Amino acid sequence: MAIVNVRDLLEAGVHYGTAASMWHPRMKPFIYGKRNSIHIIDIRETVRGLIEAYYYAAKLGRANKTLLFVGTKRQAREVVRESARAAGMPFVSERWLGGILTNFDTIRQSIRRLDAIEGEMSGPEYARQSKKIQSRHGREKRRILRNLEGVRNMSRLPDALFIIDPNKEMSAIKEAHRLGIPVIGLCDTDCDPDLVNLPIPGNDDGIRSIQVIVKVILDGLAKGRSEQNTGAVPPPTPAAAEPAPTV
């Protein structure tokens, strides 16, 4: 079975970039052309990036490593949340709280605070607490869950990040760079691909586009885990991508 289906990419609109006036010059090698003032992404480059990302995700899966999914823009939130949960991976889908990586010990303290609040709230004596205390605990619990629900079970720093729209997730990228954590990124034509270690050129504004890209990452993780369980030797990563169809 093919790792990437070009027809699926085209039907999902992965090749549609942003307005030509908003493009980033470093995306030039990934651009096929322009139509109605909209840049068209070279689907061959998307396939090439996806294949590299697939094998990298498989490598993480085989080594039982952690991939942190990050996508806080409206179109990406639900996809990131559901996909990361399905893969058993941590995620950030609402807001990147500064220090999630660089101040990880403090973040863990907040999560321990959440555990303590929930433990207290589930106790038999909690109903006797004043309404003021119960209200304060409820607000604190909602605040911590909103920001840290996806990393609640992340007991150590992730081994890599998968980011949707580097422009939107600059804080996460800066923290990853500071700690030497590799970043895979879905980059539209208004992004700087040099911000990430492994760029996947593609539409980062369409829900269907995000879904089809994320699915390849999930397939890679699943492939790696299956090889871990069976002891299979992975094939070499192919160097060439499929030819681009007419768009």
C-alpha positions as CSV (number, residue, x, y, z in Angstrom):
1,M,0.0,0.0,0.0
2,A,1.3,3.4,-1.0
3,I,2.4,5.7,1.8
4,V,0.9,8.8,0.1
5,N,-2.0,8.9,-2.3
6,V,-1.6,11.9,-4.6
7,R,-5.3,11.9,-5.5
8,D,-6.2,12.2,-1.8
9,L,-3.9,15.1,-1.4
10,L,-5.4,16.9,-4.4
11,E,-9.0,16.2,-3.4
12,A,-8.2,17.6,0.1
13,G,-6.7,20.8,-1.5
14,V,-3.3,20.3,0.0
15,H,-1.8,22.0,-3.0
16,Y,-3.6,25.4,-2.4
17,G,-1.2,27.9,-0.9
18,T,-1.9,31.4,0.4
19,A,-2.3,34.6,-1.6
20,A,0.8,35.3,-3.7
21,S,1.3,38.7,-2.1
22,M,1.7,37.0,1.3
23,W,4.3,34.3,0.3
24,H,7.6,33.7,2.0
25,P,10.6,33.8,-0.4
26,R,12.1,30.7,1.2
27,M,9.1,28.7,0.1
28,K,10.0,29.3,-3.6
29,P,11.5,25.8,-4.1
30,F,8.1,24.3,-3.1
31,I,5.9,26.4,-5.3
32,Y,4.6,25.0,-8.6
33,G,3.0,28.2,-9.9
34,K,0.3,30.7,-9.4
35,R,-3.4,30.7,-10.2
36,N,-5.8,33.7,-9.7
37,S,-3.2,35.3,-7.3
38,I,-3.0,32.1,-5.2
39,H,0.2,30.1,-5.1
40,I,-0.1,26.5,-6.0
41,I,2.2,24.2,-4.1
42,D,4.3,21.6,-6.0
43,I,2.6,18.4,-5.0
44,R,5.8,16.5,-5.6
45,E,7.5,18.4,-2.8
46,T,4.5,17.7,-0.6
47,V,4.8,14.0,-1.3
48,R,8.6,14.1,-0.7
49,G,8.1,15.8,2.6
50,L,5.4,13.5,3.7
51,I,7.4,10.4,2.9
52,E,10.3,11.7,4.9
53,A,7.9,12.6,7.8
54,Y,6.3,9.1,7.6
55,Y,9.6,7.3,8.0
56,Y,10.7,9.6,10.7
57,A,7.4,9.0,12.6
58,A,8.0,5.3,12.1
59,K,11.4,5.6,13.6
60,L,9.9,7.3,16.6
61,G,7.3,4.6,16.9
62,R,9.8,1.8,16.7
63,A,11.9,3.4,19.5
64,N,8.8,4.0,21.6
65,K,9.5,7.7,21.6
66,T,7.1,10.6,22.1
67,L,5.8,13.0,19.3
68,L,4.0,16.1,20.6
69,F,1.3,17.3,18.3
70,V,0.8,21.1,18.3
71,G,-2.0,22.9,16.4
72,T,-3.9,25.8,18.1
73,K,-5.4,27.4,15.1
74,R,-9.2,26.9,14.8
75,Q,-9.0,24.6,11.8
76,A,-6.5,22.3,13.5
77,R,-7.7,22.0,17.1
78,E,-10.1,19.1,16.7
79,V,-7.9,17.2,14.3
80,V,-4.9,17.5,16.5
81,R,-6.9,16.5,19.6
82,E,-8.5,13.5,18.1
83,S,-5.4,12.3,16.2
84,A,-3.0,12.6,19.2
85,R,-5.4,10.8,21.4
86,A,-5.8,8.0,18.9
87,A,-2.0,7.6,18.8
88,G,-1.6,7.9,22.5
89,M,0.5,11.0,22.1
90,P,0.5,14.3,23.9
91,F,-0.9,17.4,22.3
92,V,-1.5,21.2,22.6
93,S,-4.6,22.3,20.8
94,E,-5.9,25.4,22.7
95,R,-3.0,27.6,23.7
96,W,0.7,27.1,23.9
97,L,1.5,28.0,27.5
98,G,5.0,29.4,27.7
99,G,7.5,27.0,29.3
100,I,5.8,23.8,28.3
101,L,9.2,22.6,27.2
102,T,11.7,25.0,28.7
103,N,10.1,25.2,32.1
104,F,8.8,21.6,32.2
105,D,9.2,21.1,36.0
106,T,6.9,24.0,36.7
107,I,4.4,22.7,34.2
108,R,4.5,19.3,36.0
109,Q,3.8,21.2,39.3
110,S,0.6,22.6,37.7
111,I,-0.4,19.1,36.7
112,R,0.2,17.8,40.2
113,R,-1.9,20.7,41.5
114,L,-4.7,19.6,39.1
115,D,-4.4,16.0,40.4
116,A,-4.6,17.3,44.0
117,I,-7.7,19.4,43.2
118,E,-9.5,16.4,41.5
119,G,-8.5,14.2,44.4
120,E,-10.0,16.6,46.9
121,M,-13.1,17.1,44.8
122,S,-13.8,13.4,44.6
123,G,-13.5,13.0,48.4
124,P,-16.6,12.3,50.5
125,E,-16.1,15.4,52.6
126,Y,-15.8,17.8,49.7
127,A,-19.5,18.6,49.7
128,R,-19.1,20.2,53.1
129,Q,-16.6,22.8,51.8
130,S,-17.8,26.3,51.3
131,K,-19.3,27.4,48.0
132,K,-16.4,29.9,47.7
133,I,-13.8,27.2,47.9
134,Q,-15.7,24.9,45.5
135,S,-16.0,27.7,43.0
136,R,-12.3,28.6,43.2
137,H,-11.3,25.0,42.7
138,G,-13.6,24.6,39.8
139,R,-12.1,27.7,38.1
140,E,-8.6,26.5,38.7
141,K,-9.3,23.1,37.4
142,R,-10.9,24.4,34.2
143,R,-8.0,26.7,33.6
144,I,-5.3,24.0,34.0
145,L,-7.3,21.6,31.9
146,R,-7.8,24.1,29.1
147,N,-4.1,24.7,28.8
148,L,-2.5,21.5,29.9
149,E,-5.0,18.6,29.3
150,G,-3.1,17.3,26.3
151,V,0.3,17.1,28.1
152,R,-1.1,15.9,31.4
153,N,0.4,12.4,31.0
154,M,3.6,13.6,29.4
155,S,6.1,12.6,32.1
156,R,9.2,13.7,30.2
157,L,10.1,16.1,27.4
158,P,9.0,14.9,23.9
159,D,11.4,13.5,21.4
160,A,10.0,15.6,18.5
161,L,7.2,18.0,17.7
162,F,4.7,17.9,14.9
163,I,3.4,21.4,14.2
164,I,0.7,22.8,12.0
165,D,1.5,26.3,10.8
166,P,4.9,27.4,12.1
167,N,3.8,31.1,11.9
168,K,1.1,30.3,14.5
169,E,3.3,28.2,16.8
170,M,6.4,30.3,16.9
171,S,6.6,30.0,20.7
172,A,6.7,26.2,20.6
173,I,9.3,26.3,17.8
174,K,11.6,28.6,19.8
175,E,11.4,26.4,22.9
176,A,12.1,23.2,20.8
177,H,15.1,24.9,19.2
178,R,16.5,25.9,22.5
179,L,16.3,22.3,23.7
180,G,17.4,20.7,20.4
181,I,14.1,19.0,19.9
182,P,13.4,18.2,16.2
183,V,10.3,19.8,14.6
184,I,8.2,18.4,11.8
185,G,6.0,21.2,10.3
186,L,3.1,21.6,7.9
187,C,4.2,24.8,6.1
188,D,2.0,26.9,3.8
189,T,3.4,29.3,1.3
190,D,3.5,32.1,3.9
191,C,5.8,30.2,6.2
192,D,9.5,30.0,6.6
193,P,10.4,26.4,6.1
194,D,13.8,26.9,7.7
195,L,12.1,27.2,11.1
196,V,11.5,23.4,11.1
197,N,13.8,20.4,10.6
198,L,11.4,18.6,8.3
199,P,9.0,20.8,6.4
200,I,5.9,19.4,4.7
201,P,4.7,22.0,2.1
202,G,1.0,22.1,2.1
203,N,-2.2,24.0,2.9
204,D,-2.4,24.5,6.6
205,D,-5.7,26.4,6.6
206,G,-8.1,23.6,5.3
207,I,-9.5,21.0,7.7
208,R,-9.4,18.3,5.1
209,S,-5.8,19.2,4.1
210,I,-4.7,19.0,7.8
211,Q,-6.5,15.7,8.2
212,V,-4.9,14.0,5.3
213,I,-1.4,15.2,6.3
214,V,-1.9,14.1,10.0
215,K,-3.1,10.7,8.8
216,V,0.3,10.0,7.2
217,I,2.0,10.9,10.4
218,L,-0.3,8.5,12.3
219,D,0.3,5.8,9.8
220,G,4.1,6.2,10.3
221,L,3.8,5.9,14.1
222,A,1.6,2.8,13.7
223,K,4.0,1.3,11.2
224,G,6.9,1.8,13.6
225,R,5.0,0.3,16.5
226,S,4.1,-2.8,14.5
227,E,7.7,-3.3,13.5
228,Q,8.7,-2.9,17.2
229,N,6.2,-5.7,18.1
230,T,7.2,-8.0,15.3
231,G,10.9,-7.3,15.1
232,A,10.6,-6.6,11.4
233,V,13.4,-4.8,9.6
234,P,12.2,-1.5,8.1
235,P,12.8,-0.9,4.4
236,P,15.2,1.9,3.3
237,T,13.6,5.3,2.8
238,P,12.8,6.0,-0.9
239,A,14.7,8.9,-2.3
240,A,12.3,9.8,-5.1
241,A,8.7,10.9,-5.0
242,E,5.9,10.4,-7.4
243,P,5.6,12.7,-10.5
244,A,3.3,15.6,-10.0
245,P,-0.1,15.4,-11.7
246,T,-1.6,18.4,-13.5
247,V,-3.3,20.8,-11.2
